[in-house]
Amino acid sequence: MVVGLDGSVIKELSAGFDTIEDTKAGVVHILQQIRRFQERIHKHIEDNYVDFMPNHTTSDMYIEEGEHLLRDTEHLLSNVSSDTRLDLNEANAELTQCIEELREISLGLKVSHRILKIDDFFQCVEEANATKDYLMVLDLLGKLKCLICREATCEVDRIFQKCACYDTIKIKYHVQANILQQNLQHKFERLLQLSEKNFPTTKHVTVQVSKDVGQLQDIVMALFQARYNPLKICDFLLENCLMPMVVKPVSVELLNDNEEYTQLNISYSLKELLKSLKPSYKEVFANIQMLLDCLTNINVNVFAEQHVFTIIGGQIKDRLLKLIVDECLMDSIPATMDEYHKSTLVQDVLRFEQTLVDNFFIHAEMDCTLTNFTKKFEQLFRNRFNKKVLETAREIMHKDLQDMTVVAEGITAEDVVKNPFLFPQCMISKCTLDLIKLMEHILKQLNNSAEEEEEEPELLAVIPVILNTYINEVPKTHKNLLESIPQQSVLFFNNCMFLAHWVAKNADACIPTHPALVNTLHATGTNIFKAQIIYQQKILATILREFDISDPHSIGSRPFKLTRQCLRQLDVLKNVWRNVLPDSTYKQTFCDLLNDFCLDIMKRVLLLEDISTTVANELSELIEVILNVSPTLFKEAFGVRN
């Protein structure tokens, strides 16, 4: 039965307490009622939270009675204004003391009311647990937390936290919260089953999601609102499902034939596989999409802007997105212009990113890993295109220079004089033709390209890089052969001249720095060729060091032997150069070598003070040897003799 203030007291309070005696009587009356009420609830609290004695009373009857007393007390205190209390203080100190005592008792009443409310919530928690109404338990625990664990911001909070029963109440709250989380987690693990099984060389992963969507989502909602830590499920999905999908060929099968569960089967090899066996980015996206579809029913809205996938994504999205870019998308960048024009990589990546956004796995504005990749796609393509081209070019440059072929067959020096854009017949390395085919393929791809004109120079820039690499690397790679084998040096000379001719011929293609390239190629080839000519001149000079005609009686056989040795050296050189060099270059080179050879002999003859008839005849025979052999070094012997 609810105990309230007497009607006469209420009437007196409403009248504004005309006399001090009336006010005192009202205060004393309500104090008596509060004390009797507190005595009853004190025993109830001690039984439940201190002594834990059997108690068959419920808190409901006390809560209702306490609420009536609180209203009556507040009504009484509100009618005793501050001015009235001042007058009362002057008139009757005893009454003022009663008012202050009433205020203190009121605080105790509020504390008692809170404890009763908490007790009532605990009883409701037990009832909800019995019916497995976990959402109701979660709501009740939230209310209990507000009553028990909040900061002491008022006098009632401070008094409550100093009560003997407070620690017991707090422990009971944490026990109930832990029980709830364990119940929810146990139920959740039955509704969402994640399992893995290892075999000697393969792994089989199974994801089962209950088709009881209502129950599943209620449990998920309650579990995640109860601050469930999803680290275990996050690690499982990342390590056993998502990472293998990105880096390995996987078999993914989504089954719906079971009445209770939707099942996703994932199988893959545990061995380290070749990079070439990695799945395509489209397969990766499709498999991840299948996993998200399987788990979609657990993706409920837990808080204002947070879904379950948002919470899971917060744990693994950075690692997953980085893995997708590094191990999948970077390998999918086109390497050729043809692949580039056919590629839908950018559109597919943006579509996949939107899928992750729509599933609340990533935030559209904050998680920009995939968007940033698409923004850098053009530059990444250019880098890979250039890298691939340079790798191919370097492979060509390391081929044997001696493997040669004829170019510009039938084009003579006279034809070149008439038309400077022609290249004279000679022999070049086959690898040079391969290099030119590579560069012409680049030009052809760019000509067929739908790219904007301002982007073409960036791709054209790879051609100067190829040629500069040729200029720098080939002399180093083939250094020993270029120095020791005469034919290698003239082949390199021809190669450089032919490459320079090709650059000049394609000037309208706007190859960057093409004038400088032509000059550098000419200079590089000429320097190597000149070094070989100087080397051959040194050989002839070394032979002629022992050329002695100082004997006034006879020069002897030694000068004849040395002269023939020099001519044989030139003949050997002829055999490796005549069909390789352009005709005009060959003639000029051998004329210079013969001229230096003859000048050396002439200097020695001019140094003689006196030439006897015998010596003169011998010198004449020596000159005749030179005149007979020298024309054979050229294709048109008589033209040279003249």
C-alpha positions as CSV (number, residue, x, y, z in Angstrom):
1,M,0.0,0.0,0.0
2,V,1.3,3.4,-0.9
3,V,1.9,5.8,2.0
4,G,1.5,9.5,1.1
5,L,0.9,12.8,3.0
6,D,-2.4,13.3,4.9
7,G,-4.9,15.5,3.1
8,S,-4.7,18.1,5.9
9,V,-1.0,18.4,5.5
10,I,-1.3,18.8,1.7
11,K,-4.0,21.4,2.2
12,E,-1.7,23.3,4.7
13,L,1.2,23.1,2.2
14,S,-1.0,24.4,-0.6
15,A,-2.1,27.3,1.6
16,G,1.5,28.4,1.9
17,F,2.1,27.5,5.6
18,D,0.3,30.3,7.4
19,T,1.7,29.4,10.8
20,I,5.0,28.1,11.9
21,E,3.2,25.4,13.9
22,D,1.4,24.1,10.8
23,T,4.7,24.0,8.8
24,K,6.4,22.2,11.6
25,A,3.6,19.6,11.9
26,G,3.8,18.9,8.1
27,V,7.6,18.5,8.1
28,V,7.5,16.2,11.2
29,H,4.8,14.1,9.6
30,I,6.6,13.5,6.3
31,L,9.9,12.8,8.2
32,Q,8.2,10.0,10.1
33,Q,6.8,8.5,6.9
34,I,10.2,8.6,5.2
35,R,12.0,7.0,8.2
36,R,9.5,4.1,8.3
37,F,9.9,3.7,4.6
38,Q,13.7,3.7,4.8
39,E,13.7,1.1,7.6
40,R,11.8,-1.3,5.3
41,I,14.0,-0.8,2.2
42,H,17.2,-0.9,4.3
43,K,16.4,-4.5,5.2
44,H,15.6,-5.3,1.6
45,I,18.9,-3.9,0.4
46,E,20.9,-5.6,3.1
47,D,19.3,-9.0,2.3
48,N,20.0,-8.6,-1.4
49,Y,23.4,-6.9,-1.7
50,V,25.1,-7.2,1.7
51,D,24.1,-10.3,3.7
52,F,22.6,-12.2,0.6
53,M,19.8,-13.6,2.9
54,P,16.6,-15.2,1.3
55,N,14.1,-12.4,0.6
56,H,10.7,-12.9,-1.0
57,T,9.9,-9.2,-1.4
58,T,10.1,-7.4,-4.7
59,S,11.4,-3.9,-5.3
60,D,8.2,-2.9,-7.2
61,M,6.2,-2.0,-4.1
62,Y,9.0,0.0,-2.7
63,I,9.7,1.9,-5.9
64,E,6.1,3.1,-6.2
65,E,6.0,4.1,-2.5
66,G,9.3,5.8,-2.8
67,E,8.2,7.8,-5.8
68,H,5.2,9.1,-3.9
69,L,7.3,10.1,-1.0
70,L,9.8,11.9,-3.3
71,R,7.0,13.9,-4.9
72,D,5.6,14.9,-1.6
73,T,9.0,15.8,-0.3
74,E,9.8,17.9,-3.3
75,H,6.4,19.6,-3.0
76,L,7.0,20.5,0.6
77,L,10.5,21.8,0.0
78,S,9.4,23.9,-2.9
79,N,6.7,25.6,-0.9
80,V,9.2,26.5,1.8
81,S,10.9,29.3,-0.1
82,S,14.3,30.8,0.8
83,D,12.6,33.9,2.3
84,T,10.3,31.7,4.3
85,R,13.1,29.7,5.6
86,L,14.9,32.9,6.7
87,D,11.8,34.0,8.6
88,L,11.5,30.6,10.1
89,N,15.1,30.7,11.1
90,E,14.5,33.8,13.1
91,A,11.3,32.6,14.6
92,N,11.9,29.0,15.3
93,A,15.4,27.4,15.2
94,E,13.9,24.0,15.9
95,L,11.7,24.2,12.8
96,T,14.7,25.2,10.6
97,Q,16.6,22.2,11.9
98,C,13.6,20.0,10.9
99,I,13.7,21.5,7.4
100,E,17.4,20.7,7.0
101,E,16.9,17.3,8.4
102,L,14.2,16.8,5.8
103,R,16.6,17.8,3.1
104,E,19.2,15.3,4.2
105,I,16.5,12.6,4.5
106,S,15.4,13.5,1.0
107,L,18.9,12.7,-0.3
108,G,18.8,9.4,1.4
109,L,15.4,8.7,-0.1
110,K,16.8,9.4,-3.6
111,V,19.7,7.0,-3.0
112,S,17.2,4.3,-1.7
113,H,15.0,4.9,-4.7
114,R,18.0,4.5,-7.1
115,I,19.1,1.2,-5.4
116,L,15.5,-0.1,-5.7
117,K,15.4,0.8,-9.3
118,I,18.7,-1.0,-9.9
119,D,17.3,-4.0,-8.1
120,D,14.2,-4.0,-10.3
121,F,16.4,-3.9,-13.4
122,F,18.4,-6.8,-12.2
123,Q,15.2,-8.8,-11.7
124,C,14.2,-7.9,-15.3
125,V,17.6,-9.0,-16.6
126,E,17.1,-12.4,-15.0
127,E,13.6,-12.7,-16.6
128,A,14.9,-11.7,-20.0
129,N,17.8,-14.1,-19.8
130,A,15.3,-16.9,-19.0
131,T,13.5,-16.1,-22.3
132,K,16.8,-15.5,-24.2
133,D,15.6,-12.0,-25.1
134,Y,19.1,-10.7,-25.5
135,L,18.2,-7.3,-27.0
136,M,16.1,-6.7,-23.8
137,V,19.0,-7.7,-21.6
138,L,21.3,-5.4,-23.6
139,D,18.8,-2.5,-23.1
140,L,18.5,-3.2,-19.4
141,L,22.3,-3.4,-18.9
142,G,22.6,0.0,-20.7
143,K,20.2,1.5,-18.2
144,L,22.0,-0.2,-15.3
145,K,25.3,1.2,-16.5
146,C,23.8,4.7,-16.5
147,L,22.7,4.3,-12.9
148,I,25.8,2.4,-11.6
149,C,28.9,3.5,-13.5
150,R,28.3,7.1,-14.2
151,E,30.6,9.8,-12.8
152,A,29.6,11.4,-9.5
153,T,28.2,14.7,-10.7
154,C,25.8,15.3,-7.8
155,E,25.4,14.6,-4.1
156,V,23.1,11.5,-4.7
157,D,25.8,9.9,-6.9
158,R,28.5,10.5,-4.3
159,I,26.4,9.1,-1.4
160,F,25.3,6.1,-3.6
161,Q,29.0,5.2,-4.4
162,K,29.9,5.2,-0.7
163,C,27.1,2.8,0.2
164,A,28.2,-0.6,1.5
165,C,26.2,-2.3,-1.3
166,Y,27.8,-0.3,-4.1
167,D,30.7,-2.6,-4.9
168,T,28.4,-5.7,-4.8
169,I,26.0,-3.9,-7.2
170,K,28.9,-3.0,-9.5
171,I,30.3,-6.5,-9.5
172,K,26.8,-7.9,-10.3
173,Y,26.5,-5.5,-13.2
174,H,29.8,-6.7,-14.7
175,V,28.9,-10.3,-14.2
176,Q,25.6,-9.8,-16.0
177,A,27.4,-7.9,-18.8
178,N,29.9,-10.7,-19.2
179,I,27.2,-13.4,-19.1
180,L,25.4,-11.5,-21.9
181,Q,28.4,-11.3,-24.1
182,Q,29.2,-15.0,-23.6
183,N,25.6,-15.9,-24.4
184,L,25.6,-13.7,-27.5
185,Q,29.0,-14.9,-28.7
186,H,28.0,-18.5,-28.2
187,K,24.8,-18.0,-30.1
188,F,26.6,-15.9,-32.8
189,E,29.2,-18.7,-33.3
190,R,26.3,-21.1,-34.0
191,L,24.7,-18.8,-36.5
192,L,28.0,-17.9,-38.2
193,Q,30.4,-20.8,-38.4
194,L,34.0,-20.3,-39.7
195,S,36.2,-23.4,-40.1
196,E,39.4,-24.4,-41.7
197,K,41.0,-27.7,-42.5
198,N,44.6,-28.2,-43.6
199,F,45.7,-31.0,-45.8
200,P,49.3,-31.8,-46.8
201,T,49.4,-29.4,-49.7
202,T,46.0,-27.6,-49.7
203,K,43.6,-25.8,-47.3
204,H,39.8,-25.9,-47.2
205,V,37.9,-23.0,-45.6
206,T,34.2,-23.1,-44.9
207,V,32.0,-20.1,-44.1
208,Q,28.4,-20.9,-43.0
209,V,25.8,-18.2,-42.4
210,S,22.4,-19.0,-40.9
211,K,19.3,-18.4,-43.1
212,D,17.3,-17.4,-40.0
213,V,17.9,-13.7,-40.8
214,G,15.8,-12.3,-38.0
215,Q,17.5,-14.2,-35.2
216,L,20.9,-13.7,-36.8
217,Q,20.6,-9.9,-37.1
218,D,19.2,-9.6,-33.6
219,I,22.1,-11.5,-32.2
220,V,24.6,-9.6,-34.3
221,M,23.0,-6.3,-33.3
222,A,23.1,-7.1,-29.6
223,L,26.6,-8.6,-29.7
224,F,28.2,-5.6,-31.4
225,Q,26.3,-3.1,-29.3
226,A,27.7,-5.0,-26.3
227,R,31.2,-3.9,-27.5
228,Y,32.1,-7.3,-29.0
229,N,35.8,-7.5,-30.1
230,P,35.7,-8.9,-33.6
231,L,39.5,-9.4,-33.8
232,K,39.2,-13.2,-34.1
233,I,36.7,-13.1,-37.0
234,C,38.7,-10.3,-38.7
235,D,41.9,-12.3,-38.6
236,F,40.2,-15.4,-39.8
237,L,38.6,-13.6,-42.8
238,L,41.8,-11.8,-43.7
239,E,44.3,-14.6,-43.3
240,N,42.2,-17.6,-44.5
241,C,39.9,-16.0,-47.1
242,L,40.9,-12.5,-48.4
243,M,44.7,-12.8,-48.6
244,P,44.6,-16.1,-50.4
245,M,42.0,-14.7,-52.8
246,V,44.4,-11.9,-53.7
247,V,47.7,-13.8,-54.1
248,K,46.7,-17.4,-55.1
249,P,44.5,-19.3,-57.4
250,V,41.5,-20.2,-55.3
251,S,38.4,-22.3,-55.8
252,V,35.3,-20.5,-54.5
253,E,31.9,-22.1,-54.4
254,L,28.7,-20.5,-52.9
255,L,26.1,-23.1,-52.0
256,N,22.4,-22.4,-51.1
257,D,21.0,-25.9,-51.1
258,N,21.1,-26.3,-47.3
259,E,17.8,-25.2,-45.6
260,E,19.6,-23.8,-42.5
261,Y,22.8,-22.3,-43.8
262,T,24.3,-20.5,-46.8
263,Q,27.8,-22.0,-47.3
264,L,30.9,-20.7,-49.0
265,N,33.7,-23.2,-49.7
266,I,37.2,-21.9,-50.4
267,S,40.1,-24.1,-51.4
268,Y,43.7,-23.2,-52.3
269,S,47.2,-24.6,-52.4
270,L,49.6,-24.1,-49.5
271,K,52.6,-24.2,-51.7
272,E,54.5,-21.2,-52.9
273,L,53.3,-20.7,-56.5
274,L,54.9,-18.9,-59.5
275,K,54.0,-15.3,-60.0
276,S,52.5,-16.2,-63.4
277,L,49.9,-18.3,-61.7
278,K,48.4,-15.4,-59.7
279,P,44.7,-14.8,-60.4
280,S,43.6,-11.9,-62.5
281,Y,42.2,-8.8,-60.8
282,K,38.8,-9.6,-62.1
283,E,38.9,-13.1,-60.4
284,V,40.0,-11.4,-57.2
285,F,37.2,-8.9,-57.3
286,A,34.6,-11.6,-58.1
287,N,35.8,-13.8,-55.2
288,I,35.8,-11.0,-52.7
289,Q,32.3,-10.0,-53.9
290,M,31.1,-13.6,-53.3
291,L,32.5,-13.5,-49.8
292,L,30.7,-10.2,-49.1
293,D,27.4,-11.6,-50.5
294,C,27.7,-14.7,-48.3
295,L,28.2,-12.5,-45.2
296,T,25.7,-9.8,-46.2
297,N,23.0,-10.8,-43.6
298,I,25.3,-10.0,-40.7
299,N,26.0,-6.5,-42.0
300,V,23.5,-4.8,-39.8
301,N,23.5,-1.1,-38.7
302,V,25.0,-1.3,-35.2
303,F,25.4,2.4,-34.4
304,A,24.6,5.7,-36.2
305,E,27.0,5.3,-39.1
306,Q,28.5,2.0,-38.3
307,H,27.6,-1.3,-39.8
308,V,29.2,-4.7,-38.9
309,F,31.4,-4.5,-42.1
310,T,32.5,-1.0,-41.0
311,I,33.8,-2.5,-37.7
312,I,35.5,-5.4,-39.5
313,G,36.9,-3.1,-42.2
314,G,38.4,-0.9,-39.5
315,Q,40.6,-3.8,-38.5
316,I,41.7,-5.1,-41.9
317,K,40.9,-2.7,-44.7
318,D,44.3,-1.0,-44.8
319,R,46.2,-4.3,-45.1
320,L,43.7,-5.7,-47.6
321,L,43.7,-2.6,-49.9
322,K,47.5,-2.4,-49.8
323,L,47.7,-6.1,-50.7
324,I,45.3,-5.7,-53.6
325,V,47.2,-2.8,-55.0
326,D,50.7,-4.3,-54.5
327,E,50.1,-8.0,-55.3
328,C,47.2,-7.8,-57.8
329,L,46.6,-4.4,-59.5
330,M,50.3,-3.5,-60.1
331,D,50.7,-6.8,-62.0
332,S,47.6,-6.0,-64.0
333,I,49.0,-2.7,-65.4
334,P,49.2,-3.1,-69.3
335,A,52.7,-3.5,-70.7
336,T,51.9,-2.6,-74.3
337,M,49.8,0.1,-76.0
338,D,47.5,-2.6,-77.4
339,E,46.9,-3.9,-73.9
340,Y,46.4,-0.3,-72.6
341,H,43.7,0.4,-75.1
342,K,41.8,-2.8,-74.3
343,S,42.2,-2.4,-70.6
344,T,39.1,-1.7,-68.4
345,L,41.2,-1.7,-65.2
346,V,40.4,1.8,-64.0
347,Q,36.6,1.3,-64.5
348,D,36.7,-2.1,-62.8
349,V,38.7,-0.8,-59.8
350,L,36.3,2.1,-59.3
351,R,33.4,-0.2,-59.6
352,F,34.9,-2.6,-57.0
353,E,35.7,0.3,-54.7
354,Q,32.0,1.4,-54.9
355,T,31.0,-2.1,-54.0
356,L,33.1,-1.9,-50.8
357,V,31.6,1.5,-50.1
358,D,28.0,0.2,-50.6
359,N,28.8,-2.6,-48.2
360,F,30.1,-0.1,-45.7
361,F,33.5,-1.9,-45.7
362,I,35.4,1.4,-46.5
363,H,34.6,5.1,-46.3
364,A,34.3,6.8,-49.7
365,E,36.1,10.0,-48.7
366,M,38.6,8.6,-46.2
367,D,39.8,5.3,-47.7
368,C,41.3,6.5,-51.0
369,T,43.8,3.7,-51.7
370,L,42.0,2.4,-54.8
371,T,41.0,5.8,-56.1
372,N,44.7,7.0,-55.8
373,F,45.7,3.9,-57.8
374,T,43.4,4.9,-60.6
375,K,44.6,8.5,-60.6
376,K,48.2,7.2,-61.0
377,F,47.2,4.6,-63.6
378,E,48.5,6.6,-66.6
379,Q,51.9,7.2,-65.0
380,L,52.1,3.6,-63.8
381,F,51.4,2.4,-67.4
382,R,54.0,4.7,-68.8
383,N,56.5,3.5,-66.2
384,R,55.8,-0.2,-67.0
385,F,55.7,0.4,-70.7
386,N,59.1,2.1,-70.6
387,K,60.5,-0.6,-68.3
388,K,59.3,-3.4,-70.5
389,V,60.6,-1.7,-73.6
390,L,64.0,-1.0,-72.0
391,E,64.3,-4.6,-70.7
392,T,63.6,-5.9,-74.3
393,A,66.1,-3.3,-75.7
394,R,68.8,-4.4,-73.2
395,E,68.3,-8.0,-74.2
396,I,68.8,-7.0,-77.8
397,M,71.9,-5.0,-77.0
398,H,73.6,-8.0,-75.3
399,K,73.3,-10.1,-78.5
400,D,76.4,-10.9,-80.6
401,L,77.4,-8.0,-82.9
402,Q,79.1,-10.4,-85.2
403,D,75.7,-11.9,-86.3
404,M,75.2,-9.5,-89.3
405,T,73.1,-8.8,-92.4
406,V,73.2,-6.6,-95.4
407,V,71.1,-3.4,-95.5
408,A,70.4,-0.9,-98.3
409,E,71.4,-3.5,-100.8
410,G,72.2,-1.9,-104.2
411,I,72.5,1.7,-102.8
412,T,75.9,3.0,-103.9
413,A,77.9,6.0,-102.8
414,E,76.8,7.8,-106.0
415,D,73.1,7.2,-105.1
416,V,73.7,8.7,-101.6
417,V,75.4,11.8,-103.1
418,K,72.3,12.3,-105.3
419,N,69.9,11.7,-102.4
420,P,71.3,12.3,-98.9
421,F,68.2,10.6,-97.3
422,L,69.5,7.2,-98.6
423,F,71.8,5.0,-96.6
424,P,74.6,3.2,-98.5
425,Q,74.9,-0.6,-98.7
426,C,76.8,-2.1,-95.9
427,M,76.5,-4.7,-93.2
428,I,75.1,-4.2,-89.7
429,S,74.4,-6.4,-86.7
430,K,71.0,-8.2,-86.8
431,C,70.4,-7.0,-83.3
432,T,70.4,-3.4,-84.6
433,L,67.6,-4.3,-86.9
434,D,65.8,-5.8,-83.9
435,L,66.2,-2.6,-82.0
436,I,64.9,-0.6,-84.9
437,K,61.9,-2.9,-85.2
438,L,61.2,-2.3,-81.5
439,M,61.3,1.4,-81.9
440,E,59.2,1.3,-85.0
441,H,56.6,-0.8,-83.1
442,I,56.5,2.0,-80.5
443,L,55.9,4.6,-83.1
444,K,53.2,2.5,-84.8
445,Q,51.4,2.0,-81.5
446,L,51.5,5.7,-80.8
447,N,50.2,6.5,-84.3
448,N,47.3,4.2,-83.7
449,S,46.8,5.6,-80.2
450,A,43.7,7.6,-79.2
451,E,45.8,9.4,-76.6
452,E,45.9,13.2,-76.4
453,E,48.8,14.7,-78.2
454,E,50.3,16.2,-75.1
455,E,50.8,12.7,-73.6
456,E,52.6,11.3,-76.6
457,P,56.0,13.0,-75.9
458,E,56.1,11.2,-72.5
459,L,55.8,7.8,-74.3
460,L,58.1,8.9,-77.2
461,A,60.7,9.8,-74.6
462,V,61.5,6.1,-74.3
463,I,63.2,6.1,-77.7
464,P,65.9,8.6,-76.7
465,V,66.4,6.5,-73.5
466,I,66.8,3.3,-75.7
467,L,69.4,5.0,-77.9
468,N,71.3,6.6,-75.1
469,T,71.3,3.2,-73.4
470,Y,72.7,1.7,-76.6
471,I,75.4,4.4,-76.8
472,N,76.5,3.8,-73.1
473,E,76.0,0.1,-72.7
474,V,77.1,-1.6,-75.9
475,P,80.7,-0.2,-75.8
476,K,80.9,-1.5,-72.2
477,T,79.3,-4.8,-72.9
478,H,81.4,-5.6,-76.0
479,K,84.5,-3.6,-74.9
480,N,87.1,-6.4,-75.4
481,L,85.7,-7.5,-78.7
482,L,85.5,-3.9,-80.0
483,E,89.1,-3.4,-79.2
484,S,90.6,-6.7,-80.4
485,I,88.4,-7.7,-83.4
486,P,88.5,-5.2,-86.3
487,Q,85.2,-6.4,-87.7
488,Q,83.3,-5.7,-84.4
489,S,84.4,-2.1,-84.4
490,V,83.3,-1.4,-88.0
491,L,80.0,-3.2,-87.3
492,F,79.4,-1.0,-84.3
493,F,80.3,2.0,-86.5
494,N,77.8,1.0,-89.1
495,N,75.2,0.3,-86.4
496,C,75.5,3.8,-85.0
497,M,75.4,5.3,-88.5
498,F,72.3,3.3,-89.3
499,L,70.5,4.2,-86.1
500,A,71.4,7.9,-86.6
501,H,70.0,7.6,-90.2
502,W,66.8,6.0,-88.8
503,V,66.3,8.9,-86.2
504,A,66.9,11.5,-88.9
505,K,64.4,9.8,-91.2
506,N,61.8,9.8,-88.5
507,A,62.3,13.4,-87.5
508,D,58.6,14.1,-88.3
509,A,57.7,11.7,-85.4
510,C,58.9,14.4,-83.0
511,I,61.3,12.1,-81.2
512,P,62.6,14.2,-78.3
513,T,66.1,15.6,-78.7
514,H,66.5,13.9,-82.1
515,P,69.2,16.3,-83.4
516,A,71.4,15.6,-80.4
517,L,70.8,11.9,-80.7
518,V,72.0,11.9,-84.4
519,N,75.2,13.8,-83.4
520,T,75.9,11.5,-80.4
521,L,75.4,8.4,-82.4
522,H,77.7,9.7,-85.1
523,A,80.3,10.7,-82.6
524,T,80.1,7.4,-80.6
525,G,80.4,5.2,-83.7
526,T,83.2,7.3,-85.2
527,N,85.2,7.3,-82.0
528,I,85.2,3.5,-81.8
529,F,86.1,3.2,-85.5
530,K,88.9,5.8,-85.2
531,A,90.3,3.9,-82.2
532,Q,90.5,0.8,-84.4
533,I,92.2,2.7,-87.2
534,I,94.7,4.1,-84.8
535,Y,95.3,0.5,-83.5
536,Q,95.9,-0.8,-87.1
537,Q,98.3,2.2,-87.8
538,K,100.2,1.2,-84.7
539,I,100.5,-2.4,-85.9
540,L,101.9,-1.2,-89.3
541,A,104.2,1.3,-87.5
542,T,105.5,-1.5,-85.2
543,I,106.3,-3.7,-88.2
544,L,108.2,-0.9,-89.9
545,R,110.4,-0.1,-86.9
546,E,112.8,-2.7,-88.2
547,F,112.7,-1.3,-91.7
548,D,116.4,-0.4,-92.3
549,I,117.8,0.8,-95.7
550,S,120.8,2.6,-94.4
551,D,123.4,0.2,-95.9
552,P,124.8,2.0,-99.0
553,H,125.6,-1.2,-100.8
554,S,122.3,-3.1,-100.5
555,I,119.1,-2.8,-98.6
556,G,118.9,-6.6,-98.3
557,S,115.8,-8.8,-98.0
558,R,114.6,-7.5,-94.7
559,P,112.8,-4.4,-96.0
560,F,111.0,-6.6,-98.6
561,K,109.9,-9.0,-95.9
562,L,108.6,-6.2,-93.7
563,T,106.8,-4.5,-96.6
564,R,105.1,-7.7,-97.6
565,Q,104.1,-8.2,-93.9
566,C,102.5,-4.8,-93.8
567,L,100.6,-5.5,-97.1
568,R,99.5,-8.9,-95.7
569,Q,98.2,-7.1,-92.6
570,L,96.2,-4.7,-94.8
571,D,95.0,-7.7,-96.9
572,V,93.7,-9.4,-93.7
573,L,91.9,-6.1,-92.8
574,K,90.5,-5.9,-96.3
575,N,88.9,-9.3,-95.9
576,V,87.0,-8.3,-92.8
577,W,86.2,-4.7,-93.8
578,R,85.6,-4.5,-97.5
579,N,82.1,-6.2,-97.5
580,V,81.1,-4.7,-94.2
581,L,81.8,-0.9,-94.5
582,P,80.1,1.3,-97.0
583,D,82.2,1.5,-100.1
584,S,83.1,5.2,-99.8
585,T,84.1,4.7,-96.1
586,Y,86.2,1.7,-96.9
587,K,88.0,3.4,-99.7
588,Q,88.8,6.5,-97.6
589,T,90.0,4.3,-94.7
590,F,92.3,2.2,-96.8
591,C,93.6,5.1,-98.7
592,D,94.6,6.7,-95.4
593,L,96.2,3.5,-94.1
594,L,98.2,3.1,-97.4
595,N,99.1,6.7,-97.4
596,D,100.5,6.5,-93.8
597,F,102.3,3.3,-94.7
598,C,103.9,4.8,-97.9
599,L,104.8,8.0,-96.1
600,D,106.7,6.1,-93.5
601,I,108.8,4.3,-96.2
602,M,109.3,7.6,-98.1
603,K,110.6,9.3,-95.0
604,R,113.3,6.6,-94.6
605,V,114.3,6.9,-98.3
606,L,114.6,10.7,-98.0
607,L,116.9,10.4,-95.0
608,L,119.5,8.6,-97.2
609,E,122.4,10.9,-98.1
610,D,123.6,8.8,-101.0
611,I,121.8,6.1,-103.0
612,S,123.8,3.7,-105.0
613,T,122.6,2.2,-108.2
614,T,122.1,-1.2,-106.5
615,V,120.1,0.4,-103.7
616,A,118.1,2.4,-106.2
617,N,117.2,-0.7,-108.1
618,E,116.2,-2.5,-104.9
619,L,114.0,0.4,-103.9
620,S,112.4,0.4,-107.3
621,E,111.6,-3.3,-106.8
622,L,110.2,-2.5,-103.4
623,I,108.0,0.2,-104.8
624,E,106.8,-2.2,-107.5
625,V,105.7,-4.7,-104.8
626,I,103.6,-2.0,-103.2
627,L,102.2,-0.9,-106.5
628,N,101.3,-4.4,-107.4
629,V,99.6,-5.4,-104.1
630,S,97.9,-2.1,-103.1
631,P,95.2,-2.1,-105.9
632,T,94.1,-5.5,-104.9
633,L,92.9,-4.1,-101.6
634,F,90.1,-2.3,-103.5
635,K,87.2,-3.4,-105.6
636,E,88.1,-1.1,-108.4
637,A,91.8,-1.5,-108.7
638,F,92.4,0.6,-111.7
639,G,90.4,3.5,-110.4
640,V,92.6,3.5,-107.4
641,R,95.9,3.2,-109.4
642,N,94.9,6.2,-111.4
